């Protein structure tokens, strides 16, 4: 049951994000001559939706050890200290 609710919430979030992007692009291009309350609210909530995507869904914002660079131990490729070339 929890998985179905999570899937439904994720689907609703993605639909809301896509509609907000669509409304923002239409507003940017001047296609919204008289934006309604729905368009205005979608444009207003777009930064929050983008932050949620960046922080929790995107691989760039998460603290995922698979996505991070390996730790730098100060050694070069062959176990020798790296050399700086001017």
C-alpha positions as CSV (number, residue, x, y, z in Angstrom):
1,X,0.0,0.0,0.0
2,X,2.9,2.4,0.8
3,X,4.5,1.7,-2.5
4,X,1.3,2.5,-4.4
5,X,0.9,5.8,-2.5
6,X,4.5,6.7,-3.2
7,X,4.1,5.9,-6.9
8,X,0.9,8.0,-7.0
9,X,2.7,11.0,-5.2
10,X,5.6,10.7,-7.6
11,X,3.3,10.7,-10.6
12,X,1.4,13.7,-9.3
13,X,4.7,15.6,-8.6
14,X,6.0,14.9,-12.1
15,X,2.7,16.0,-13.7
16,X,2.8,19.2,-11.6
17,X,6.4,19.9,-12.5
18,X,5.8,19.4,-16.2
19,X,2.7,21.6,-16.2
20,X,4.6,24.3,-14.3
21,X,7.5,24.2,-16.8
22,X,4.9,24.4,-19.6
23,X,3.2,27.4,-18.1
24,X,6.6,29.2,-17.4
25,X,7.8,28.6,-21.0
26,X,4.4,29.9,-22.4
27,X,4.7,33.0,-20.1
28,X,8.3,33.6,-21.2
29,X,7.4,33.4,-24.9
30,X,4.5,35.8,-24.4
31,X,1.9,33.2,-25.3
32,X,-0.1,33.9,-22.1
33,X,-1.9,37.1,-23.0
34,X,-4.1,36.9,-19.9
35,X,-2.7,34.3,-17.4
36,X,-5.2,32.7,-15.1
37,X,-4.9,31.9,-11.5
38,X,-3.8,28.3,-12.3
39,X,-0.9,29.6,-14.6
40,X,0.2,32.1,-12.0
41,X,0.2,29.6,-9.2
42,X,2.1,27.1,-11.3
43,X,4.7,29.7,-12.2
44,X,5.0,30.7,-8.5
45,X,5.5,27.1,-7.3
46,X,8.0,26.2,-10.0
47,X,11.1,27.2,-7.9
48,X,10.0,25.0,-5.1
49,X,9.3,22.1,-7.4
50,X,12.8,22.6,-9.0
51,X,14.4,22.7,-5.6
52,X,12.7,19.4,-4.6
53,X,13.8,17.8,-7.8
54,X,17.4,19.0,-7.4
55,X,17.7,18.1,-3.7
56,X,15.9,14.7,-3.5
57,X,15.5,13.3,-7.0
58,X,18.5,14.5,-9.1
59,X,21.7,12.5,-8.7
60,X,23.6,15.8,-8.5
61,X,21.9,16.9,-5.3
62,X,21.8,13.7,-3.3
63,X,24.5,12.5,-0.9
64,X,25.0,9.3,-2.9
65,X,28.4,7.6,-2.6
66,X,27.9,6.0,-6.0
67,X,27.6,9.5,-7.6
68,X,30.5,11.1,-5.8
69,X,34.1,11.2,-6.8
70,X,36.5,8.9,-5.0
71,X,38.4,10.4,-2.1
72,X,41.7,12.0,-3.0
73,X,44.5,10.3,-1.0
74,X,47.3,12.5,-2.5
75,X,48.6,9.7,-4.7
76,X,48.9,9.7,-8.4
77,X,47.7,7.0,-10.8
78,X,50.7,4.6,-10.1
79,X,50.9,5.3,-6.4
80,X,53.4,8.1,-6.8
81,X,52.8,11.7,-5.7
82,X,51.2,13.8,-8.4
83,X,53.5,16.4,-10.1
84,X,52.4,19.8,-11.1
85,X,53.6,21.0,-14.5
86,X,53.7,24.7,-15.0
